[in-house]
C-alpha cells in the first residue's frame, strides 16, 4: 500500500472516530477542547501530504495521539474506561489516562520537531536536533498547561472535566514530567528507526 493510501486510511479512521466520539460525549465543551488539536492538525496533514510528506512512523504516532485525544474528549480523561482498567491493574488512586495523553504530548511533538529540523537543514547534527526537539515538546507541554489554566479561570468549576486533575495538587507538574518522559523516550527509542526512514525519504 502506498504512503498516500495509508495516510488516506488513517484520515478516514480519525474522521470516523471524531464523528462517533462527538455523537454523545460526556461533556460537549470538554469534547471540543480536547479534540481541537486534531481538528487543527488534520487539514494541515492533508494539505502538506505532497509538499512535505512525513515519515511513516510519524504519521502512525500522530494517528495514535489523535485517538488518545478523541477518547479523552468523548469520556473526559478522568472517565476513560481504559484508564479505570489501568487504575485497577496498577492499584492506583486515580484514573491515569490523562498521563498517557501527556506522555504522547511529549513523544509525538518531539519526533515532529526533529523531522522538521533535520529535513529542512535548520541544524546539522542529530544530537542538537534531539535536544532542540525535546525543548520544543516541553514548550508545547507548558503552553498546554497555560491553556488549561486559562480555561480554569474562564470556566470556573466547569473546567474540571477539561483539567482532569482529580484532586491532585501536583497535576500540572506531573503532566509536564510525563511529557518530558515521552519526549525522552521518543529520542532514545525511536530516533534510530526515524533516521532510517528519513534517509529513505531523502533518496
C-alpha positions as CSV (number, residue, x, y, z in Angstrom):
1,X,0.0,0.0,0.0
2,X,1.4,3.4,-0.9
3,X,2.1,6.2,1.6
4,X,-0.8,8.2,0.2
5,X,-3.2,5.3,0.6
6,X,-2.0,4.7,4.2
7,X,-2.5,8.4,5.0
8,X,-5.9,8.4,3.4
9,X,-6.9,5.4,5.5
10,X,-5.7,7.0,8.7
11,X,-7.5,10.2,8.0
12,X,-10.7,8.3,7.3
13,X,-10.4,6.4,10.6
14,X,-9.8,9.6,12.5
15,X,-12.9,11.2,10.9
16,X,-15.0,8.2,11.9
17,X,-13.6,8.4,15.5
18,X,-14.4,12.1,15.7
19,X,-18.0,11.5,14.5
20,X,-18.6,8.6,16.9
21,X,-17.0,10.4,19.9
22,X,-18.8,13.6,19.1
23,X,-22.2,11.9,18.9
24,X,-22.9,12.0,22.6
25,X,-19.8,12.9,24.6
26,X,-19.9,13.1,28.3
27,X,-19.4,16.9,28.2
28,X,-19.7,18.8,25.0
29,X,-17.5,21.7,25.9
30,X,-14.7,19.3,27.0
31,X,-15.1,17.4,23.8
32,X,-14.5,20.5,21.7
33,X,-11.4,21.5,23.8
34,X,-9.9,18.0,23.7
35,X,-10.3,17.3,20.0
36,X,-9.3,20.9,18.9
37,X,-5.7,19.8,18.2
38,X,-7.0,17.0,16.0
39,X,-9.3,19.4,14.1
40,X,-6.3,21.7,13.6
41,X,-3.8,19.1,12.6
42,X,-5.9,17.0,10.3
43,X,-6.3,19.6,7.5
44,X,-2.6,20.5,7.8
45,X,-1.6,16.9,7.3
46,X,-3.8,16.6,4.3
47,X,-2.7,19.9,2.7
48,X,1.0,19.1,3.2
49,X,0.9,15.5,2.1
50,X,2.6,16.2,-1.2
51,X,4.9,19.2,-0.4
52,X,6.2,17.7,2.8
53,X,5.2,14.1,3.4
54,X,6.2,12.9,6.8
55,X,7.9,9.6,7.7
56,X,5.6,6.6,8.2
57,X,6.5,6.3,11.9
58,X,5.5,10.0,12.5
59,X,2.2,9.5,10.6
60,X,1.4,6.5,12.7
61,X,2.2,8.2,16.0
62,X,0.1,11.2,15.1
63,X,-2.8,8.9,14.5
64,X,-2.3,7.2,17.9
65,X,-2.1,10.6,19.6
66,X,-5.2,11.7,17.8
67,X,-7.0,8.6,19.0
68,X,-5.9,9.3,22.6
69,X,-7.2,12.9,22.4
70,X,-10.5,11.8,20.9
71,X,-11.1,9.2,23.6
72,X,-10.3,11.8,26.2
73,X,-12.8,14.1,24.6
74,X,-15.6,11.5,24.4
75,X,-15.4,10.3,28.1
76,X,-13.3,13.1,29.7
77,X,-9.8,12.0,30.8
78,X,-10.9,11.1,34.3
79,X,-13.6,8.6,32.9
80,X,-11.9,6.8,30.0
81,X,-12.6,3.1,30.6
82,X,-9.0,2.0,29.7
83,X,-7.8,4.3,32.4
84,X,-10.0,2.6,35.0
85,X,-8.6,-0.7,33.9
86,X,-5.0,0.6,34.4
87,X,-6.1,2.0,37.8
88,X,-7.2,-1.4,38.9
89,X,-4.2,-3.3,37.5
90,X,-1.7,-0.9,38.9
91,X,-3.6,-0.3,42.1
92,X,-3.6,3.5,41.6
93,X,-5.6,6.1,43.5
94,X,-6.9,7.8,40.3
95,X,-7.6,7.2,36.6
96,X,-4.2,7.7,34.9
97,X,-5.4,8.1,31.4
98,X,-4.5,11.8,31.2
99,X,-0.9,10.8,31.9
100,X,-1.0,8.7,28.7
101,X,-2.1,11.8,26.9
102,X,0.7,13.9,28.3
103,X,3.3,11.2,27.6
104,X,2.1,11.3,23.9
105,X,2.2,15.1,24.1
106,X,6.0,14.8,24.6
107,X,6.6,11.8,22.4
108,X,4.9,12.9,19.2
109,X,5.8,16.7,19.0
110,X,9.4,15.7,19.8
111,X,9.6,13.5,16.7
112,X,7.8,16.0,14.6
113,X,10.2,18.8,15.6
114,X,13.2,16.5,15.0
115,X,12.0,15.7,11.5
116,X,11.4,19.3,10.5
117,X,14.8,20.4,12.0
118,X,16.7,17.7,10.1
119,X,14.9,17.7,6.8
120,X,14.8,21.5,6.5
121,X,18.5,21.7,7.4
122,X,18.0,24.1,10.3
123,X,20.6,22.1,12.3
124,X,23.3,19.7,11.1
125,X,23.7,17.2,13.9
126,X,21.2,14.7,15.2
127,X,22.2,15.4,18.8
128,X,21.4,19.1,18.7
129,X,18.3,18.3,16.7
130,X,17.2,15.9,19.5
131,X,17.9,18.5,22.2
132,X,16.0,21.2,20.4
133,X,13.2,18.8,19.6
134,X,12.8,17.9,23.3
135,X,12.8,21.6,24.2
136,X,10.0,22.1,21.6
137,X,8.0,19.3,23.1
138,X,8.4,20.8,26.6
139,X,7.3,24.2,25.2
140,X,4.2,22.6,23.8
141,X,3.5,21.0,27.2
142,X,4.0,24.3,29.0
143,X,1.6,26.1,26.6
144,X,-1.0,23.4,27.1
145,X,-0.8,23.9,30.9
146,X,-1.3,27.6,30.4
147,X,-4.3,26.9,28.2
148,X,-5.7,24.7,31.0
149,X,-5.1,27.5,33.5
150,X,-6.9,30.0,31.2
151,X,-9.8,27.5,30.9
152,X,-10.0,27.1,34.6
153,X,-10.1,30.9,35.1
154,X,-12.7,31.4,32.4
155,X,-15.0,28.4,33.2
156,X,-14.6,28.1,37.0
157,X,-15.8,24.7,38.2
158,X,-16.9,24.0,34.6
159,X,-13.3,23.4,33.7
160,X,-12.9,20.4,36.0
161,X,-13.7,17.9,33.2
162,X,-11.1,19.5,30.9
163,X,-8.4,19.7,33.5
164,X,-8.9,16.2,34.8
165,X,-6.9,16.9,38.0
166,X,-8.9,14.5,40.1
167,X,-7.9,16.4,43.2
168,X,-4.2,16.2,42.5
169,X,-2.5,19.4,43.7
170,X,0.6,18.4,41.6
171,X,-1.2,17.6,38.4
172,X,0.4,20.3,36.4
173,X,3.9,19.3,37.4
174,X,3.3,15.6,36.8
175,X,1.7,16.3,33.4
176,X,4.9,18.2,32.3
177,X,7.1,15.5,33.7
178,X,5.2,12.8,31.7
179,X,5.6,15.0,28.6
180,X,9.3,15.1,29.3
181,X,9.5,11.3,29.7
182,X,7.6,10.9,26.4
183,X,10.0,13.2,24.6
184,X,13.0,11.4,26.1
185,X,11.6,8.0,25.2
186,X,11.0,9.3,21.6
187,X,14.6,10.4,21.3
188,X,16.2,7.3,22.9
189,X,13.9,4.6,21.5
190,X,12.6,5.9,18.2
191,X,15.5,8.0,16.8
192,X,17.3,5.1,15.1
193,X,14.2,4.0,13.2
194,X,13.3,7.6,12.5
195,X,16.8,8.2,11.0
196,X,16.4,5.2,8.7
197,X,13.1,6.5,7.4
198,X,14.5,10.0,7.0
199,X,17.2,8.5,4.8
200,X,14.6,6.7,2.7
201,X,12.7,10.0,2.1
202,X,15.9,11.8,1.2
203,X,16.6,9.4,-1.7
